[in-house]
Amino acid sequence: MHPRCASSLYPIRAACLAALMLMACNVAPKPAPTPTSAPARLRVVTDLASVPLAQALMDAYTATHPHVMFSVEWAGTTGAFDAIYANRTDFAIVSRLLPLPEGKISPWNAELAQDGVAVVVNPQNPIENLSAFELREVFAGARSRWSDVGQPQMGDIDLATRDAAVTERTVFDGAVMGRLELSRNAIVLPSVEVMQNFVAIKPGAIGYIPASRLAAPAAPKVKAISIEGQKLTPESIANGTYKLTHSLYLLSPFEPQWEARVFAIWSLNAEGQRVVERARYVPITK
């Protein structure tokens, strides 16, 4: 090529190079791929009193941690502890702690939430408060008519209780009955739902349910009464002025690791405790 022709191409090459560089600058870089967590499965056993709380926590956790899948088993409190001792589960959520059996290693545990036991009557009943002594005598059968506690218009007292293995029965007996035996006229009801229906239907009924179930969606209307003048509120449960209270616990056979540790920390910190409160339990942060 003639030198003059070559020199005439330099401006064209420079312009093309500049245009290519400008185009390169205007092309947005591809975003870096988002790392995905490996799928994980956590086994959970929960006792019956803890089912609503466990379900709320698992639903909220999987919404923000979609790689985690829970396999759930419902059991009694003793069954949940058996699963922990046999290392058949990553976690148990239970409504009370049981004595450590001989020869067993104490499981890792942390207080997860608090709940109360609400003493409930029919909404037609004008009574608002009972002393612990009056409540004890009512459930022992020593006072069998509402007139015995200042409500002569309400007729006979219809007593309802739960099975001895249920947490709310354990809490009630420990705080109210002591060593006094329950009246033989008390009807033992099989579930919280049946108890709520019984009290809602019978004007003279009295029973007890978990406080967390009082405002459950579509729950039959019952009225919680005060004990010793102390109303049942989240604050009175948290500070212990309402006496019929208990804690719920997160258990693991050993100190949680890996994904189990992430779930435990999440449950016990602010985000998980907000879920506890939305599920109508009392957070441990209160």
KADAPE-V402173 format. One record per residue. N is the residue number from 1. D_CENTER is the distance of its C-alpha to the mean C-alpha in Angstrom with 2 decimals. Layout:
n & d_center
N & D_CENTER
N & D_CENTER
//
This chain:
n & d_center
1 & 85.83
2 & 88.05
3 & 86.76
4 & 86.90
5 & 84.65
6 & 82.09
7 & 81.92
8 & 81.39
9 & 78.18
10 & 76.46
11 & 75.30
12 & 73.94
13 & 71.99
14 & 70.59
15 & 69.48
16 & 67.77
17 & 65.99
18 & 64.82
19 & 63.54
20 & 61.61
21 & 60.02
22 & 59.07
23 & 57.45
24 & 55.50
25 & 54.17
26 & 53.02
27 & 51.04
28 & 47.34
29 & 46.04
30 & 43.55
31 & 39.99
32 & 38.83
33 & 36.59
34 & 32.85
35 & 31.63
36 & 29.01
37 & 26.59
38 & 27.20
39 & 24.93
40 & 22.29
41 & 20.26
42 & 17.27
43 & 16.66
44 & 13.24
45 & 13.05
46 & 10.11
47 & 10.86
48 & 10.78
49 & 8.62
50 & 5.60
51 & 6.93
52 & 5.52
53 & 2.14
54 & 5.23
55 & 7.50
56 & 6.74
57 & 7.12
58 & 10.02
59 & 11.60
60 & 11.79
61 & 13.11
62 & 15.69
63 & 16.85
64 & 18.16
65 & 18.86
66 & 20.56
67 & 22.24
68 & 19.13
69 & 18.44
70 & 15.75
71 & 16.90
72 & 14.37
73 & 15.24
74 & 13.76
75 & 15.22
76 & 15.52
77 & 14.55
78 & 18.17
79 & 18.18
80 & 15.33
81 & 17.42
82 & 20.52
83 & 19.32
84 & 18.76
85 & 22.19
86 & 23.84
87 & 22.51
88 & 21.48
89 & 18.22
90 & 17.28
91 & 13.82
92 & 11.99
93 & 8.40
94 & 9.36
95 & 9.10
96 & 12.54
97 & 15.34
98 & 18.48
99 & 22.03
100 & 23.39
101 & 25.90
102 & 29.41
103 & 30.23
104 & 26.71
105 & 25.61
106 & 22.68
107 & 19.79
108 & 18.39
109 & 15.24
110 & 13.41
111 & 11.27
112 & 7.95
113 & 6.74
114 & 8.51
115 & 8.81
116 & 12.21
117 & 14.28
118 & 16.24
119 & 19.82
120 & 20.85
121 & 24.32
122 & 26.06
123 & 26.55
124 & 30.31
125 & 30.13
126 & 31.32
127 & 29.93
128 & 27.67
129 & 27.49
130 & 28.13
131 & 28.95
132 & 27.37
133 & 30.84
134 & 31.10
135 & 27.68
136 & 28.73
137 & 32.04
138 & 30.61
139 & 28.41
140 & 31.32
141 & 33.61
142 & 35.97
143 & 35.31
144 & 35.29
145 & 36.21
146 & 34.64
147 & 38.02
148 & 37.26
149 & 34.69
150 & 36.73
151 & 35.97
152 & 39.14
153 & 38.69
154 & 35.56
155 & 37.29
156 & 35.70
157 & 32.17
158 & 30.18
159 & 27.74
160 & 24.60
161 & 22.47
162 & 20.17
163 & 21.11
164 & 21.56
165 & 19.15
166 & 16.06
167 & 13.88
168 & 14.60
169 & 18.23
170 & 18.33
171 & 17.13
172 & 19.53
173 & 22.39
174 & 22.11
175 & 22.08
176 & 24.42
177 & 26.46
178 & 27.38
179 & 30.15
180 & 31.08
181 & 30.84
182 & 29.07
183 & 31.56
184 & 32.84
185 & 32.62
186 & 28.81
187 & 27.45
188 & 24.70
189 & 22.39
190 & 20.52
191 & 17.25
192 & 15.25
193 & 17.09
194 & 20.40
195 & 19.88
196 & 19.27
197 & 22.32
198 & 24.41
199 & 23.97
200 & 24.43
201 & 27.63
202 & 29.28
203 & 30.55
204 & 30.94
205 & 27.54
206 & 25.10
207 & 21.89
208 & 18.34
209 & 14.82
210 & 11.29
211 & 11.62
212 & 8.55
213 & 10.73
214 & 13.89
215 & 14.06
216 & 12.62
217 & 15.28
218 & 18.32
219 & 17.19
220 & 20.41
221 & 21.54
222 & 21.31
223 & 21.94
224 & 20.15
225 & 22.90
226 & 23.35
227 & 23.95
228 & 26.94
229 & 27.08
230 & 23.65
231 & 21.53
232 & 17.80
233 & 16.51
234 & 13.91
235 & 16.98
236 & 18.06
237 & 14.78
238 & 14.92
239 & 18.63
240 & 18.77
241 & 21.27
242 & 19.28
243 & 19.73
244 & 17.26
245 & 14.19
246 & 12.29
247 & 10.23
248 & 7.59
249 & 9.40
250 & 10.17
251 & 13.54
252 & 16.48
253 & 19.99
254 & 21.50
255 & 20.81
256 & 19.35
257 & 22.07
258 & 22.78
259 & 20.09
260 & 17.62
261 & 18.40
262 & 17.93
263 & 14.38
264 & 13.61
265 & 15.42
266 & 13.84
267 & 10.22
268 & 11.67
269 & 14.06
270 & 14.42
271 & 13.45
272 & 10.05
273 & 9.47
274 & 10.77
275 & 8.16
276 & 5.54
277 & 8.38
278 & 9.18
279 & 6.19
280 & 7.80
281 & 6.05
282 & 8.76
283 & 9.24
284 & 11.36
285 & 14.09
286 & 14.88
//
